[in-house]
Amino acid sequence: MIRPAPFLDKLAVIAAGGAAVWGLWCWVELHPWLATRLRDDAFYEFVWAANLFEGRGAVVSDGVTTSGVQLLWSLMLAGVAWLFGRADVLPVLAPWLGLLCHVATAFVVGRLSRDRVTRWCLMLCWLGHPLLLREAENGQETALCVFFAATIVVLRDTRERWFLPLSVLTVLARSDLFALVLMLSLCRHRHAKSVRGWLAAVPAPLLALFVPSAINYWLGGSWLPDSALPMAWLFHTNLTEASGFWSNQWWFTRPALLGSPFATASAFGIGLMVFQLIRPWWPAALRFVPAVLVGVASALGVHDLLTAGWAALFLALFPSVRLRRLSPRLLAVMLGLSAIVVLHWAMRWYPRDYYLAPLVIVGFVAMARFGRWRILLLAFAIVQIQDSWRIMPEPLAGQQEMQLAGLSLHTVLPTAERVGCFNSGIVTFCTGPLADRTGADGRRGIVNLDGVVDSRSFAALQNGRLSQWLDEQGVRFLLDNPMQFELDPSVPHASGIYFGDGFDPANDLVEVARFDVPRVRDSLSRGDSVRLYWRRGRGEMPARPVASGELKPMPPRSRSSTHPDTDRRVWWGARPGDSLVFVHRDGSRELLASTEVETAVLMELSSDFDGHLEIESR
């Protein structure tokens, strides 16, 4: 039996405390404003919850109910809106609710071990894990689904009458946790010696599958959530058209082979899990073979080997560790959570870091089993600190322009006009729950076009008849980043080819207004602003809010501002070839925007712009 040295106990706890402090410091340092911290998808859940609270039903896209949100989190948000008597507080409170779930999960994870030192180290490392901290406050369901995933892993041996509702809640928290529920249920009944005994494993996953599916069918008309297929379909279709199917299939499958998703979650911890699963049947005489293979692969230029490298290192260093048989419980956790990577990477081709958050549990389960090895606890904390550079904020700066567009759309179009939008979460929230605080006369109907929260538009996209469907819906205006309407499938998110009817954005869309925040650039190509388009030939084109060649200041933003230092807005009536330049007090000149078409540009200038604006004509 291993008897830990007292000084290693203290050193391990100190290192874990350092991991917690470091993670929290990184979180504070990278803590951005609402529009860059909360993804556009989070606002779908805010709108869904707000409409449910206000009696409008489970609606996001104007005119149709949707199942395209994670149900349990969205219901909780509706409860928060009811508790505060208003829905516009959701973007502020949702991150704190996520952070609360993150802290609660740390206490759950502590129960993975009965050893006091191990428990403290696991809890502190969990609290400071950079990926978990960042995604806890993304406004989405991430922290809640991780809480339930950790809870069902810890309580995997609880009585069936508790395991059943816990299984349902876990899948309601996020649908891709179904594989975890299935594997844990099979593990619970692995000793069954009869068909009846094996059938006892069926009710929990069956009920966990049926309840969300029935709700999905009731709200969206399909057993799958509305959000399950649209983005995956778009990426599969566009990438296959641009560069072939099999090359892309291999590209997205490789990470599922212990690649970067596992390293992002915890290369050390998941490598330790792989070691524990392989060691019982791997011959000690061949303990150096995996390390040699990883080394040769690295020498040949293969990358993304960190997790496999840790597993190979453990096999080489600990050939005599007494792991005489494969642990079904560890295997169930590993397979159930690794299915997340297979689903979103290898199958959907739509990887996102927040999908990976539950995968962190794998590393902590593996570490809990080896907690008596204090040197491993110490290394676990140190490696987590070193790996924190991997967890960088996603480039969401362009969402500030979505927010500006949503808050200012009423100054360009009458509220009665419905507007189609692909990235419609922020815009819908700003023209919906925030409408009463933006100076708009009532709420505007925003129609989601990518199908994530509108099964009607997804069907129209699949059939290549989006233009016709928009005519049927009476939608004369489109609002989004110009790349959304591109015809080239190699451009990310390009959807122009699915409009049908010979759609050509250069001819069929007339730019009415542009919403631009200087010095903010989206990570995607041609993502320099959000633009409002009139669909040519659909009624009359509205008058622009500013004359050509004119600069007209806008009144300060209302008290709904989430950017207290950015409330200077100015309309610029841009002529083809014109540029808008900011002249600083020291005489230096900064190009803010230029355009090749006639349009109205709404610029939002932060307080560090100290000088005046000039229009330069070509």
C-alpha positions as semicolon CSV with decimal commas, in nm:
position;residue;x (nm);y (nm);z (nm)
1;M;0,000;0,000;0,000
2;I;0,130;0,347;-0,093
3;R;0,182;0,572;0,210
4;P;0,197;0,934;0,093
5;A;0,464;1,155;0,246
6;P;0,317;1,454;0,436
7;F;0,528;1,706;0,247
8;L;0,396;1,571;-0,086
9;D;0,041;1,603;0,048
10;K;0,098;1,972;0,115
11;L;0,284;2,027;-0,208
12;A;0,005;1,867;-0,413
13;V;-0,263;2,081;-0,245
14;I;-0,053;2,395;-0,289
15;A;-0,005;2,317;-0,658
16;A;-0,379;2,254;-0,699
17;G;-0,448;2,582;-0,521
18;G;-0,208;2,750;-0,764
19;A;-0,400;2,597;-1,056
20;A;-0,722;2,740;-0,913
21;V;-0,572;3,086;-0,862
22;W;-0,410;3,086;-1,207
23;G;-0,732;2,980;-1,378
24;L;-0,933;3,246;-1,197
25;W;-0,672;3,511;-1,281
26;C;-0,686;3,417;-1,649
27;W;-1,064;3,432;-1,631
28;V;-1,059;3,782;-1,484
29;E;-0,796;3,902;-1,733
30;L;-0,991;3,773;-2,033
31;H;-1,331;3,878;-1,899
32;P;-1,488;4,063;-2,197
33;W;-1,808;4,254;-2,257
34;L;-2,139;4,080;-2,306
35;A;-2,138;4,077;-2,686
36;T;-1,794;3,913;-2,698
37;R;-1,835;3,680;-2,400
38;L;-2,178;3,543;-2,486
39;R;-2,207;3,363;-2,817
40;D;-2,488;3,442;-3,054
41;D;-2,632;3,095;-2,984
42;A;-2,676;3,186;-2,616
43;F;-2,920;3,458;-2,717
44;Y;-3,143;3,199;-2,884
45;E;-3,191;3,050;-2,539
46;F;-3,246;3,394;-2,386
47;V;-3,516;3,475;-2,643
48;W;-3,680;3,132;-2,605
49;A;-3,691;3,174;-2,226
50;A;-3,811;3,534;-2,251
51;N;-4,096;3,447;-2,488
52;L;-4,199;3,155;-2,270
53;F;-4,199;3,378;-1,962
54;E;-4,400;3,649;-2,140
55;G;-4,661;3,405;-2,269
56;R;-4,558;3,405;-2,636
57;G;-4,468;3,039;-2,635
58;A;-4,146;2,850;-2,715
59;V;-4,056;3,087;-2,997
60;V;-3,730;3,237;-3,123
61;S;-3,778;3,284;-3,498
62;D;-4,089;3,488;-3,571
63;G;-4,396;3,275;-3,628
64;V;-4,290;2,923;-3,523
65;T;-4,214;2,729;-3,206
66;T;-3,876;2,561;-3,187
67;S;-3,686;2,285;-3,010
68;G;-3,351;2,429;-3,120
69;V;-3,235;2,511;-2,767
70;Q;-3,114;2,297;-2,477
71;L;-3,439;2,251;-2,292
72;L;-3,339;2,229;-1,926
73;W;-3,117;2,537;-1,932
74;S;-3,374;2,739;-2,125
75;L;-3,645;2,643;-1,877
76;M;-3,417;2,754;-1,594
77;L;-3,365;3,087;-1,768
78;A;-3,742;3,127;-1,797
79;G;-3,759;3,068;-1,422
80;V;-3,495;3,338;-1,367
81;A;-3,698;3,582;-1,579
82;W;-4,008;3,497;-1,376
83;L;-3,817;3,542;-1,049
84;F;-3,696;3,891;-1,149
85;G;-4,014;3,982;-1,333
86;R;-3,825;4,078;-1,651
87;A;-3,635;3,898;-1,926
88;D;-3,380;4,161;-2,029
89;V;-3,165;4,064;-1,728
90;L;-3,085;3,720;-1,873
91;P;-2,757;3,814;-2,047
92;V;-2,630;3,954;-1,718
93;L;-2,750;3,674;-1,490
94;A;-2,687;3,371;-1,713
95;P;-2,305;3,385;-1,675
96;W;-2,339;3,404;-1,297
97;L;-2,578;3,110;-1,302
98;G;-2,324;2,918;-1,507
99;L;-2,047;3,009;-1,264
100;L;-2,264;2,885;-0,977
101;C;-2,309;2,552;-1,159
102;H;-1,932;2,535;-1,209
103;V;-1,865;2,578;-0,836
104;A;-2,133;2,321;-0,748
105;T;-1,974;2,073;-0,988
106;A;-1,640;2,113;-0,809
107;F;-1,802;1,974;-0,492
108;V;-1,955;1,689;-0,692
109;V;-1,616;1,604;-0,845
110;G;-1,466;1,599;-0,496
111;R;-1,682;1,296;-0,423
112;L;-1,489;1,093;-0,679
113;S;-1,237;1,015;-0,404
114;R;-1,262;0,935;-0,034
115;D;-0,906;1,048;0,023
116;R;-0,905;1,398;0,172
117;V;-0,596;1,528;-0,010
118;T;-0,711;1,388;-0,343
119;R;-1,055;1,540;-0,292
120;W;-0,911;1,886;-0,229
121;C;-0,676;1,864;-0,525
122;L;-0,955;1,757;-0,760
123;M;-1,187;2,032;-0,638
124;L;-0,924;2,305;-0,669
125;C;-0,806;2,192;-1,012
126;W;-1,168;2,180;-1,127
127;L;-1,234;2,533;-1,005
128;G;-0,931;2,662;-1,196
129;H;-0,968;2,464;-1,516
130;P;-0,944;2,729;-1,794
131;L;-1,183;2,562;-2,037
132;L;-1,448;2,506;-1,772
133;L;-1,416;2,860;-1,637
134;R;-1,442;3,017;-1,980
135;E;-1,739;2,808;-2,086
136;A;-1,917;2,837;-1,751
137;E;-2,002;3,197;-1,833
138;N;-2,076;3,167;-2,206
139;G;-2,448;3,209;-2,140
140;Q;-2,523;2,865;-2,278
141;E;-2,604;2,537;-2,108
142;T;-2,241;2,422;-2,080
143;A;-2,193;2,449;-1,703
144;L;-2,533;2,290;-1,633
145;C;-2,470;1,993;-1,860
146;V;-2,126;1,941;-1,702
147;F;-2,290;1,945;-1,359
148;F;-2,532;1,670;-1,455
149;A;-2,265;1,470;-1,637
150;A;-2,043;1,477;-1,328
151;T;-2,337;1,399;-1,099
152;I;-2,448;1,092;-1,294
153;V;-2,087;0,966;-1,304
154;V;-2,050;1,007;-0,927
155;L;-2,394;0,857;-0,855
156;R;-2,367;0,584;-1,119
157;D;-2,440;0,314;-0,857
158;T;-2,739;0,485;-0,699
159;R;-3,077;0,312;-0,688
160;E;-3,269;0,280;-1,009
161;R;-3,550;0,507;-0,895
162;W;-3,293;0,790;-0,865
163;F;-3,084;0,694;-1,166
164;L;-3,388;0,711;-1,396
165;P;-3,483;1,079;-1,341
166;L;-3,115;1,173;-1,325
167;S;-3,068;1,016;-1,671
168;V;-3,358;1,217;-1,812
169;L;-3,230;1,542;-1,662
170;T;-2,881;1,474;-1,797
171;V;-3,003;1,437;-2,155
172;L;-3,236;1,735;-2,114
173;A;-2,932;1,937;-2,004
174;R;-2,760;1,849;-2,333
175;S;-2,865;1,587;-2,583
176;D;-2,513;1,466;-2,667
177;L;-2,484;1,319;-2,314
178;F;-2,713;1,032;-2,413
179;A;-2,414;0,808;-2,487
180;L;-2,290;0,862;-2,131
181;V;-2,628;0,763;-1,988
182;L;-2,639;0,454;-2,210
183;M;-2,287;0,336;-2,118
184;L;-2,339;0,393;-1,745
185;S;-2,669;0,206;-1,751
186;L;-2,508;-0,091;-1,927
187;C;-2,223;-0,081;-1,675
188;R;-2,467;-0,085;-1,384
189;H;-2,614;-0,414;-1,505
190;R;-2,296;-0,578;-1,634
191;H;-2,325;-0,865;-1,388
192;A;-2,667;-0,970;-1,515
193;K;-2,683;-1,341;-1,596
194;S;-3,016;-1,348;-1,774
195;V;-3,202;-1,163;-2,045
196;R;-3,430;-1,015;-1,783
197;G;-3,130;-0,883;-1,597
198;W;-2,991;-0,716;-1,910
199;L;-3,331;-0,569;-1,990
200;A;-3,310;-0,381;-1,661
201;A;-3,049;-0,160;-1,828
202;V;-3,298;-0,043;-2,090
203;P;-3,548;0,185;-1,904
204;A;-3,303;0,462;-1,808
205;P;-3,158;0,531;-2,157
206;L;-3,494;0,464;-2,320
207;L;-3,671;0,717;-2,100
208;A;-3,381;0,962;-2,136
209;L;-3,418;0,935;-2,512
210;F;-3,799;0,943;-2,525
211;V;-3,871;1,246;-2,306
212;P;-3,652;1,498;-2,495
213;S;-3,752;1,346;-2,831
214;A;-4,121;1,382;-2,750
215;I;-4,069;1,746;-2,651
216;N;-3,869;1,804;-2,970
217;Y;-4,149;1,657;-3,180
218;W;-4,409;1,866;-3,000
219;L;-4,218;2,192;-3,046
220;G;-4,036;2,141;-3,376
221;G;-4,215;1,859;-3,556
222;S;-3,909;1,631;-3,550
223;W;-3,768;1,378;-3,303
224;L;-3,434;1,560;-3,326
225;P;-3,381;1,917;-3,199
226;D;-3,413;2,182;-3,469
227;S;-3,049;2,272;-3,405
228;A;-2,915;1,919;-3,463
229;L;-2,883;1,924;-3,842
230;P;-2,866;2,274;-4,001
231;M;-2,502;2,369;-3,939
232;A;-2,381;2,013;-3,988
233;W;-2,572;1,994;-4,317
234;L;-2,430;2,328;-4,435
235;F;-2,072;2,234;-4,351
236;H;-2,101;1,886;-4,504
237;T;-2,257;2,023;-4,822
238;N;-2,025;2,322;-4,867
239;L;-1,702;2,143;-4,778
240;T;-1,788;1,843;-4,994
241;E;-1,859;2,076;-5,285
242;A;-1,538;2,272;-5,227
243;S;-1,283;1,999;-5,152
244;G;-1,442;1,655;-5,163
245;F;-1,600;1,428;-4,904
246;W;-1,329;1,182;-4,802
247;S;-1,053;1,437;-4,745
248;N;-1,284;1,631;-4,516
249;Q;-1,403;1,314;-4,344
250;W;-1,044;1,225;-4,257
251;W;-0,970;1,582;-4,153
252;F;-1,255;1,584;-3,900
253;T;-1,207;1,221;-3,790
254;R;-0,840;1,255;-3,693
255;P;-0,911;1,462;-3,378
256;A;-1,137;1,181;-3,253
257;L;-0,825;0,959;-3,236
258;L;-0,699;1,114;-2,910
259;G;-0,624;1,442;-3,087
260;S;-0,664;1,807;-2,998
261;P;-1,012;1,787;-2,839
262;F;-0,876;1,551;-2,574
263;A;-0,570;1,771;-2,522
264;T;-0,793;2,075;-2,480
265;A;-0,993;1,896;-2,211
266;S;-0,693;1,743;-2,028
267;A;-0,410;1,568;-2,212
268;F;-0,253;1,448;-1,886
269;G;-0,578;1,323;-1,731
270;I;-0,715;1,154;-2,042
271;G;-0,373;1,005;-2,114
272;L;-0,385;0,858;-1,764
273;M;-0,731;0,719;-1,840
274;V;-0,606;0,555;-2,161
275;F;-0,318;0,404;-1,963
276;Q;-0,558;0,256;-1,708
277;L;-0,770;0,103;-1,982
278;I;-0,477;-0,041;-2,179
279;R;-0,243;-0,152;-1,899
280;P;-0,442;-0,463;-1,787
281;W;-0,390;-0,639;-2,120
282;W;-0,073;-0,471;-2,250
283;P;0,236;-0,694;-2,199
284;A;0,498;-0,539;-1,971
285;A;0,768;-0,660;-2,209
286;L;0,628;-0,424;-2,475
287;R;0,594;-0,124;-2,246
288;F;0,827;0,095;-2,454
289;V;0,662;0,020;-2,790
290;P;0,388;0,291;-2,768
291;A;0,647;0,555;-2,670
292;V;0,867;0,455;-2,964
293;L;0,570;0,470;-3,203
294;V;0,471;0,816;-3,079
295;G;0,832;0,932;-3,111
296;V;0,863;0,800;-3,467
297;A;0,532;0,958;-3,566
298;S;0,646;1,291;-3,423
299;A;0,978;1,267;-3,609
300;L;0,787;1,206;-3,932
301;G;0,596;1,531;-3,881
302;V;0,276;1,400;-3,724
303;H;0,127;1,651;-3,484
304;D;-0,148;1,638;-3,223
305;L;0,012;1,354;-3,025
306;L;0,008;1,502;-2,673
307;T;-0,263;1,280;-2,523
308;A;-0,125;0,967;-2,686
309;G;0,220;1,072;-2,570
310;W;0,112;1,091;-2,206
311;A;-0,054;0,749;-2,231
312;A;0,262;0,601;-2,386
313;L;0,477;0,763;-2,116
314;F;0,265;0,613;-1,837
315;L;0,289;0,268;-1,999
316;A;0,667;0,300;-2,011
317;L;0,707;0,432;-1,654
318;F;0,457;0,214;-1,468
319;P;0,478;-0,137;-1,615
320;S;0,423;-0,306;-1,277
321;V;0,118;-0,111;-1,160
322;R;-0,141;-0,362;-1,038
323;L;-0,425;-0,317;-1,283
324;R;-0,516;-0,679;-1,333
325;R;-0,838;-0,629;-1,524
326;L;-1,012;-0,369;-1,731
327;S;-1,240;-0,142;-1,524
328;P;-1,591;-0,140;-1,677
329;R;-1,670;0,184;-1,494
330;L;-1,373;0,366;-1,641
331;L;-1,451;0,226;-1,984
332;A;-1,814;0,342;-1,958
333;V;-1,708;0,697;-1,867
334;M;-1,441;0,710;-2,138
335;L;-1,666;0,578;-2,416
336;G;-1,972;0,774;-2,307
337;L;-1,792;1,109;-2,304
338;S;-1,561;1,041;-2,600
339;A;-1,877;1,000;-2,805
340;I;-1,907;1,380;-2,786
341;V;-1,593;1,416;-2,998
342;V;-1,707;1,148;-3,243
343;L;-2,046;1,315;-3,282
344;H;-1,938;1,678;-3,327
345;W;-1,606;1,622;-3,503
346;A;-1,620;1,298;-3,704
347;M;-1,995;1,302;-3,777
348;R;-2,120;1,663;-3,774
349;W;-1,795;1,832;-3,887
350;Y;-1,889;2,120;-3,659
351;P;-1,636;2,134;-3,371
352;R;-1,674;2,384;-3,089
353;D;-1,475;2,408;-2,768
354;Y;-1,781;2,426;-2,546
355;Y;-1,884;2,079;-2,663
356;L;-1,569;1,949;-2,492
357;A;-1,642;2,069;-2,139
358;P;-1,795;1,738;-2,016
359;L;-1,490;1,553;-2,150
360;V;-1,284;1,712;-1,871
361;I;-1,458;1,469;-1,632
362;V;-1,263;1,180;-1,789
363;G;-0,932;1,318;-1,665
364;F;-1,064;1,378;-1,314
365;V;-1,212;1,028;-1,289
366;A;-0,877;0,884;-1,396
367;M;-0,687;1,101;-1,150
368;A;-0,919;1,011;-0,861
369;R;-0,818;0,647;-0,894
370;F;-0,449;0,735;-0,867
371;G;-0,484;1,000;-0,597
372;R;-0,259;0,808;-0,358
373;W;0,025;0,875;-0,602
374;R;0,085;1,229;-0,479
375;I;0,347;1,290;-0,744
376;L;0,077;1,240;-1,007
377;L;-0,156;1,479;-0,823
378;L;0,125;1,734;-0,822
379;A;0,194;1,681;-1,194
380;F;-0,180;1,699;-1,272
381;A;-0,201;2,052;-1,125
382;I;0,125;2,173;-1,282
383;V;0,034;2,042;-1,627
384;Q;-0,308;2,211;-1,603
385;I;-0,134;2,545;-1,547
386;Q;0,101;2,483;-1,838
387;D;-0,187;2,382;-2,066
388;S;-0,387;2,698;-1,994
389;W;-0,245;2,865;-2,307
390;R;-0,460;2,628;-2,512
391;I;-0,779;2,784;-2,380
392;M;-0,799;3,112;-2,567
393;P;-1,126;3,307;-2,608
394;E;-1,296;3,250;-2,939
395;P;-1,286;3,558;-3,168
396;L;-1,640;3,686;-3,119
397;A;-1,565;4,057;-3,154
398;G;-1,787;4,088;-3,461
399;Q;-2,086;4,025;-3,238
400;Q;-2,059;4,384;-3,115
401;E;-2,178;4,486;-3,460
402;M;-2,470;4,242;-3,437
403;Q;-2,563;4,411;-3,112
404;L;-2,532;4,756;-3,266
405;A;-2,753;4,646;-3,556
406;G;-3,017;4,500;-3,328
407;L;-3,030;4,808;-3,105
408;S;-3,042;5,051;-3,399
409;L;-3,253;4,871;-3,657
410;H;-3,563;5,068;-3,560
411;T;-3,396;5,387;-3,682
412;V;-3,383;5,247;-4,037
413;L;-3,696;5,034;-4,075
414;P;-4,049;5,051;-3,937
415;T;-4,104;4,793;-3,667
416;A;-4,373;4,626;-3,878
417;E;-4,111;4,512;-4,130
418;R;-3,992;4,155;-4,070
419;V;-3,621;4,091;-4,123
420;G;-3,443;3,769;-4,216
421;C;-3,112;3,693;-4,044
422;F;-2,881;3,392;-4,030
423;N;-2,690;3,484;-3,711
424;S;-3,007;3,606;-3,549
425;G;-2,967;3,546;-3,174
426;I;-2,835;3,883;-3,061
427;V;-3,044;4,073;-3,314
428;T;-3,362;3,895;-3,204
429;F;-3,293;3,964;-2,838
430;C;-3,217;4,331;-2,899
431;T;-3,534;4,380;-3,103
432;G;-3,740;4,161;-2,869
433;P;-3,688;4,152;-2,491
434;L;-3,481;4,472;-2,511
435;A;-3,721;4,651;-2,748
436;D;-3,887;4,852;-2,475
437;R;-3,551;4,993;-2,371
438;T;-3,411;5,085;-2,711
439;G;-3,660;5,346;-2,816
440;A;-3,832;5,116;-3,065
441;D;-4,209;5,118;-3,103
442;G;-4,282;4,755;-3,015
443;R;-4,109;4,435;-3,112
444;R;-3,984;4,334;-3,452
445;G;-4,027;3,997;-3,619
446;I;-3,682;3,848;-3,686
447;V;-3,689;3,533;-3,898
448;N;-3,401;3,290;-3,845
449;L;-3,257;3,175;-4,180
450;D;-2,998;2,908;-4,094
451;G;-3,269;2,680;-3,953
452;V;-3,115;2,636;-3,608
453;V;-3,434;2,766;-3,446
454;D;-3,667;2,752;-3,748
455;S;-3,734;2,420;-3,919
456;R;-3,919;2,599;-4,201
457;S;-3,616;2,794;-4,320
458;F;-3,396;2,484;-4,293
459;A;-3,631;2,295;-4,522
460;A;-3,622;2,587;-4,767
461;L;-3,240;2,589;-4,760
462;Q;-3,219;2,216;-4,822
463;N;-3,453;2,247;-5,118
464;G;-3,269;2,549;-5,261
465;R;-3,574;2,772;-5,245
466;L;-3,499;3,020;-4,968
467;S;-3,586;3,321;-5,188
468;Q;-3,929;3,179;-5,263
469;W;-3,987;3,097;-4,898
470;L;-3,892;3,453;-4,794
471;D;-4,148;3,585;-5,042
472;E;-4,410;3,358;-4,889
473;Q;-4,321;3,494;-4,544
474;G;-4,333;3,855;-4,659
475;V;-3,970;3,917;-4,564
476;R;-3,831;4,205;-4,773
477;F;-3,509;4,271;-4,581
478;L;-3,205;4,068;-4,485
479;L;-2,955;4,153;-4,212
480;D;-2,619;3,982;-4,169
481;N;-2,253;3,968;-4,253
482;P;-2,208;3,980;-4,633
483;M;-2,026;3,647;-4,642
484;Q;-2,353;3,473;-4,551
485;F;-2,485;3,550;-4,900
486;E;-2,173;3,439;-5,089
487;L;-2,210;3,187;-5,372
488;D;-1,867;3,029;-5,321
489;P;-1,905;2,716;-5,099
490;S;-1,543;2,748;-4,984
491;V;-1,639;3,063;-4,790
492;P;-1,738;2,965;-4,433
493;H;-2,114;2,976;-4,377
494;A;-2,182;3,081;-4,741
495;S;-2,550;3,016;-4,813
496;G;-2,617;3,210;-5,134
497;I;-2,638;2,898;-5,350
498;Y;-2,938;2,779;-5,148
499;F;-3,153;3,083;-5,225
500;G;-3,241;2,941;-5,566
501;D;-3,405;3,131;-5,857
502;G;-3,066;3,234;-5,998
503;F;-2,986;3,433;-5,684
504;D;-2,694;3,676;-5,719
505;P;-2,621;3,892;-5,412
506;A;-2,456;4,160;-5,627
507;N;-2,782;4,217;-5,817
508;D;-3,057;4,093;-5,589
509;L;-2,951;4,264;-5,265
510;V;-2,934;4,642;-5,230
511;E;-2,745;4,765;-4,926
512;V;-2,955;5,003;-4,718
513;A;-2,739;5,043;-4,410
514;R;-2,419;4,918;-4,253
515;F;-2,348;4,879;-3,881
516;D;-1,980;4,910;-3,801
517;V;-1,766;4,925;-3,486
518;P;-1,417;5,053;-3,577
519;R;-1,119;4,834;-3,486
520;V;-1,348;4,533;-3,458
521;R;-1,301;4,264;-3,716
522;D;-1,469;3,927;-3,724
523;S;-1,250;3,617;-3,749
524;L;-1,417;3,515;-4,073
525;S;-1,331;3,645;-4,417
526;R;-1,513;3,958;-4,528
527;G;-1,652;3,994;-4,178
528;D;-1,603;4,368;-4,144
529;S;-1,960;4,477;-4,063
530;V;-2,324;4,376;-4,036
531;R;-2,536;4,502;-4,325
532;L;-2,905;4,554;-4,393
533;Y;-3,019;4,468;-4,745
534;W;-3,338;4,534;-4,935
535;R;-3,439;4,245;-5,158
536;R;-3,463;4,411;-5,498
537;G;-3,810;4,412;-5,647
538;R;-3,989;4,347;-5,317
539;G;-4,190;4,662;-5,257
540;E;-4,032;5,003;-5,220
541;M;-3,681;5,057;-5,095
542;P;-3,686;5,258;-4,768
543;A;-3,523;5,597;-4,745
544;R;-3,184;5,592;-4,580
545;P;-3,159;5,773;-4,245
546;V;-2,892;6,013;-4,370
547;A;-2,827;6,200;-4,695
548;S;-2,529;6,110;-4,915
549;G;-2,212;6,288;-4,802
550;E;-2,362;6,386;-4,466
551;L;-2,243;6,310;-4,113
552;K;-2,522;6,310;-3,858
553;P;-2,475;6,231;-3,487
554;M;-2,712;5,992;-3,317
555;P;-2,845;6,041;-2,963
556;P;-2,667;5,848;-2,687
557;R;-2,762;5,485;-2,644
558;S;-3,039;5,413;-2,397
559;R;-2,982;5,276;-2,050
560;S;-2,984;4,924;-2,199
561;S;-2,621;4,974;-2,303
562;T;-2,390;4,686;-2,220
563;H;-2,090;4,894;-2,329
564;P;-2,094;5,196;-2,095
565;D;-1,790;5,350;-2,264
566;T;-1,925;5,329;-2,619
567;D;-2,227;5,549;-2,669
568;R;-2,105;5,787;-2,941
569;R;-2,277;5,695;-3,265
570;V;-2,277;5,877;-3,597
571;W;-2,450;5,816;-3,929
572;W;-2,243;5,859;-4,241
573;G;-2,408;5,890;-4,579
574;A;-2,146;5,705;-4,784
575;R;-2,109;5,756;-5,158
576;P;-1,933;5,503;-5,383
577;G;-1,557;5,534;-5,333
578;D;-1,583;5,751;-5,020
579;S;-1,383;5,685;-4,705
580;L;-1,446;5,793;-4,348
581;V;-1,131;5,901;-4,165
582;F;-1,078;5,987;-3,800
583;V;-0,831;6,270;-3,739
584;H;-0,672;6,243;-3,396
585;R;-0,565;6,548;-3,197
586;D;-0,202;6,482;-3,281
587;G;-0,287;6,505;-3,651
588;S;-0,260;6,133;-3,726
589;R;-0,529;5,991;-3,951
590;E;-0,706;5,658;-3,909
591;L;-0,920;5,500;-4,180
592;L;-1,247;5,382;-4,025
593;A;-1,443;5,261;-4,326
594;S;-1,471;5,279;-4,700
595;T;-1,736;5,156;-4,940
596;E;-1,786;5,096;-5,310
597;V;-2,165;5,134;-5,289
598;E;-2,403;5,402;-5,174
599;T;-2,516;5,323;-4,824
600;A;-2,573;5,461;-4,476
601;V;-2,309;5,359;-4,222
602;L;-2,375;5,374;-3,851
603;M;-2,041;5,400;-3,669
604;E;-2,001;5,345;-3,297
605;L;-1,695;5,520;-3,156
606;S;-1,545;5,435;-2,817
607;S;-1,430;5,703;-2,574
608;D;-1,065;5,677;-2,680
609;F;-1,150;5,838;-3,014
610;D;-1,040;6,195;-2,940
611;G;-1,058;6,414;-3,248
612;H;-1,293;6,465;-3,541
613;L;-1,427;6,283;-3,849
614;E;-1,359;6,370;-4,213
615;I;-1,497;6,232;-4,538
616;E;-1,247;6,166;-4,813
617;S;-1,374;6,137;-5,169
618;R;-1,190;5,945;-5,435
